[in-house]
Structures are given as C-alpha cells and as structure tokens.
C-alpha cells in the first residue's frame, strides 16, 4: 500500500519485561478505514502490542505513527487526541457516574464542554443505549456495559478504534450485536483493530488477519489464506 493509504504504521516494535522479550521486531501497517483482526495464543503479545500502540506501555524498540504523526513518547491522552481510541478486555466505567456522564468525561477532558452532552447522547444512540442514559453502569447488562465501553471509546470520533476482546463472555446473539455496532462504526470511516479469541467473530469481521506467536508476527493476509497456513495451524490452531 502507498504511504498515502497508511493510517497506522508500526515498524520494528519491541518490548521487554526484564529479561523476557514480549515483542520482537513487529511490523504492521493499517489502511484508513480498514478492519484488521489480531489473533494468537494467550501470551503471544497481542495485548502488549496494543498497549504499546495506545501508550499504556513504552516500547523499547521501533517506531509507531498515526496519520504520519509520531506516537513514540506520547501519553495515552495525547494519542487519543490524535484519533486513537481503545476498549479494554474488562469494561472500566466510572461506577458513581451515570451512563451519560461516563461518555461526557472524555469530551470534557478534551475541552469540548459546550457540546459534550449532545455529543455523548449521540454516541449512546449509536450503541443503542440512549434509553439508559441516566442509569448507573452497575444497572446495565454485560452486553450493555460493552456498548458503554464502545460509546466512551468513540466519543472523540477516532480515526482508529482498537477493540480488545470486546466480546469476551457474551452469548452468540450478543456477539452479533457487538459485531453490528463495530461494522456501523467502520462504515462511518473508523478503522478497527479487533483483538479476539472468538474465531467466528474475528473471521466474520476482519478483512485481514495478523497472527502473533511468542511475540512475533508469523502471518499477515486474507483471513482464509492465513488460517490455512501450516505455521498458523500448528502454532495457533493446534494442528500438527
């Protein structure tokens, strides 16, 4: 892909924890508006990579850019203002605030106080939670808490959304609800990186799959082709 098409570029990303190498020489590019699935066994480095991209971890090696802007050294809130948002494996709402107030927080933090309430309600409408705006997070069902996590992530209209196991613990029907929401966001122009263990979800959603094993990228391509590769079948799917 040409440089003009690239939204996210990660080059030679590495991360160590003491003597343990969690990531080594990871190269990934993402087009604007693309849907990318990131898969791999537990401990393969997926969440570490996401934490390096989002700024929760400082990488030891490599370079990351978003829309051509260097992300190295920037705190998570600075990256968010450049258009990078993420969800977490476990929803992390402000439990003493209403659903609406939870979505207003990132808007107020970014300085959008004048339109924060209207924008927050729009985000809740996008994830079908407007009717629960005055509820507390603990009054929501599990899938509704996932929707709230998405609403908070998209409040600042990101260029890139990283959905980190957004469907963990959900039923088949609830997974379909979250997939529909992610497709709507993507159709509106937001690129999405999905980190997921639920293979049905990631293969239905992703245009491209990247596979991590032991801190390295071992495959990158069209989902069916990637899943049929012997190294992926052996290392990730458990086939010999």
N, C-alpha and C positions, 0 to 999 in steps of 0.2 A: 504494500500500500504506500501511496505517496505521503510525504510529510504533511501535506495539507489535509489529508484524511485522518491523521492520527490525533486522537483526543488525549489518551494516556500512553506514556512511553516509560517503561521500566527497563533499565539497562544494567546488567551485572549486579542485581540486588543481592546482597549477602547480609546475614545476621547471625551473630554468635551469642551464646549464653555461657560465659566462662569458656571452657574447652569444648563445649558442644556446638557444632555447626548446624544451625536450624535452617538456614537458606544459603545456597551457594550458586552464584552466577546466574540468577534468574532474569531472563529477558522476556518481556511481554509487551505487546502493543495492542491498543484498543481503538477502533474507529468511533467517531461520533455517532451516537445512536445505536451502537452495536449491542447485541445480547451475548455475553460470554459466560460459560459455565466453568467453574473451577472445582475440580474434584480430586480425590486422593484419599488414601487410608488415614485413620487417626494418626496424628503425629507426623504427617507428611510435610507440614509447613504452610498449609493453606491460610490458617488464621494468622500466623506470624507474618506472612506476606501482606495480608490485608492490613494488619496493624502497622507495618512499615509504610504502606501506601497512605494510610489515613493519618499517620503521625503519632499514633499511640506508642509505637516503638521507634527508636532511632536506628536506622540501618547502619551497618559498619562499612558496607561496600556498595558501590553503584550509584546510579542517578535516576531520579524519577521526575517527570514533567507532566503537567496537565494543561492542555491547550497551549503548549510551548513554554509555560511558566515553570520554573524550577521549584520543586517542593522540598528538596533537601533542607533540613534545619527548621522548617516551619512547624509551628504548633498546630494541633488539630483544628482549632477555631479559625486559624488563618487559611488552612486548606479548605475548610467549609465555605469560607467567603469567596474562594476561587472557584467553587462549584462542585466540591466533592462531599458527598454525604454517605452515611453508612447506617445500617441497623446492626443490632447485636444479637448473639445467639439467645440470650435471655433478655426480654424486654426490661428496660430500666427507666420507668416513668417516675415523675415526682409524685409520690403517692398522696401527699397532702394537697395537691392541686387538682382542679377539675381537668377533665379531658381537654376542654378548650384551652385552659391556661397552660397545659403541658405543651400544646402546639404553639402558643404565643411566646413561650420562653425563647426559642432560637430566634424568632423575629425581633423581639425586644433587644436581645443581645446584639443583633446585627444593626440596630439603630432604626428599624422600621416600626417605630412606635405608633405613628399616625394611622397606618393601615393594618396593624397587627391582628386585630380582631377579625376583620373582614377576610384577610388572607388565611388566618387559622381556620375559620369556618369553611372557606373554600377547600382547604386541604382535607378537612373532615368529611366534606361532601364527596371528595374524590375517593375516599376509602370507606364510604358508606357508614360514617359514624356521627353525622351531624345530629341525629336524634339523641345521641348520648353525650352531647357537649357538656352538660352540667353534671354528669356523673363523675365519681371518683374512679381512678384506674382499677381499684380492687373490686368494683362492681361490674367490670367487664368480663366477658368470657375469654378463654385463651386466644381464640382466633381474633376477637376484638382487640385484645392487647397487642397482637401482632400488627393489626391495622393501625393502631395508635402509634406504634413504633415507626411504621412507614410514613404516617402523616407528619410526624416530627422530622423525619429524615428529608422529606420533600418540601418542607416549609420554605426553604430558601431557594427553591426552583433549581436544583443542582443539574450540572451537566452530566455527572456520573453518580449513580447510586450503587453502593456495594451492599448486597443483601446477604448477610452472614447467617446461614441456616434459619431463614425466616419461617420455615415450615416445619421445624422440628416439633414432634409431639402432636401434630394436627391429624385429623381424620382425612380420609380420601376426599370428601366433599369440601372440607376446609382448605386443603391444599389447592384444590381447583379455584377457590375464592381468591387466595393469595396470588396464584398464577394469573388470574384475570386482572387483578389490580396492577401487577407488575407489567403485564402486556399493555395496559392502558397508559401507564407512565412512559413506557418505551415508545409507544405510538405517538406520544406528545413530544418526543425528542430526547428523552433522558436515556443515556447509555446505562446498561445494567451489568454488573458482575455478580453472578449468583454462585455462592459457595454452599454446596448442598450435598447431603448423603443420600437423599431420596432420589434415586436414579430416574424414576418416571418423571419427576418434576423437572429435573435439570435437562433431560434429553428432550422433553416437550418444549421447553422454553428457549434453550440456547441455540444460537446459530453456529457457535464454535465452542469446542471444549479444550481446556488446558488441563493436563494431568500432572500432579505433583507426587513424587515418591521420594522419601528421605531427603527433603529439602531441595530437590532438583526438579526442573521441568522435564518430563520424559516424553510428552506428546502435546501437539497443538494442531487442531484442524477440525474438519467437519465431524460432527458427533458420531455418526455410524462408522466412519473410517477410523476414528480414534479408538472407539470401543472394540474394534476388531483387530487392533494391533497386538501382536503376541506379547510385547512387553507390558502392555496395559492389562491384558487378560491375566498374565502371570502375576504381576506385582499388585494390581488393584482388585481385579475381579476374582482372584484366587484360582485361576485355571492353570494347569501345567502344560 
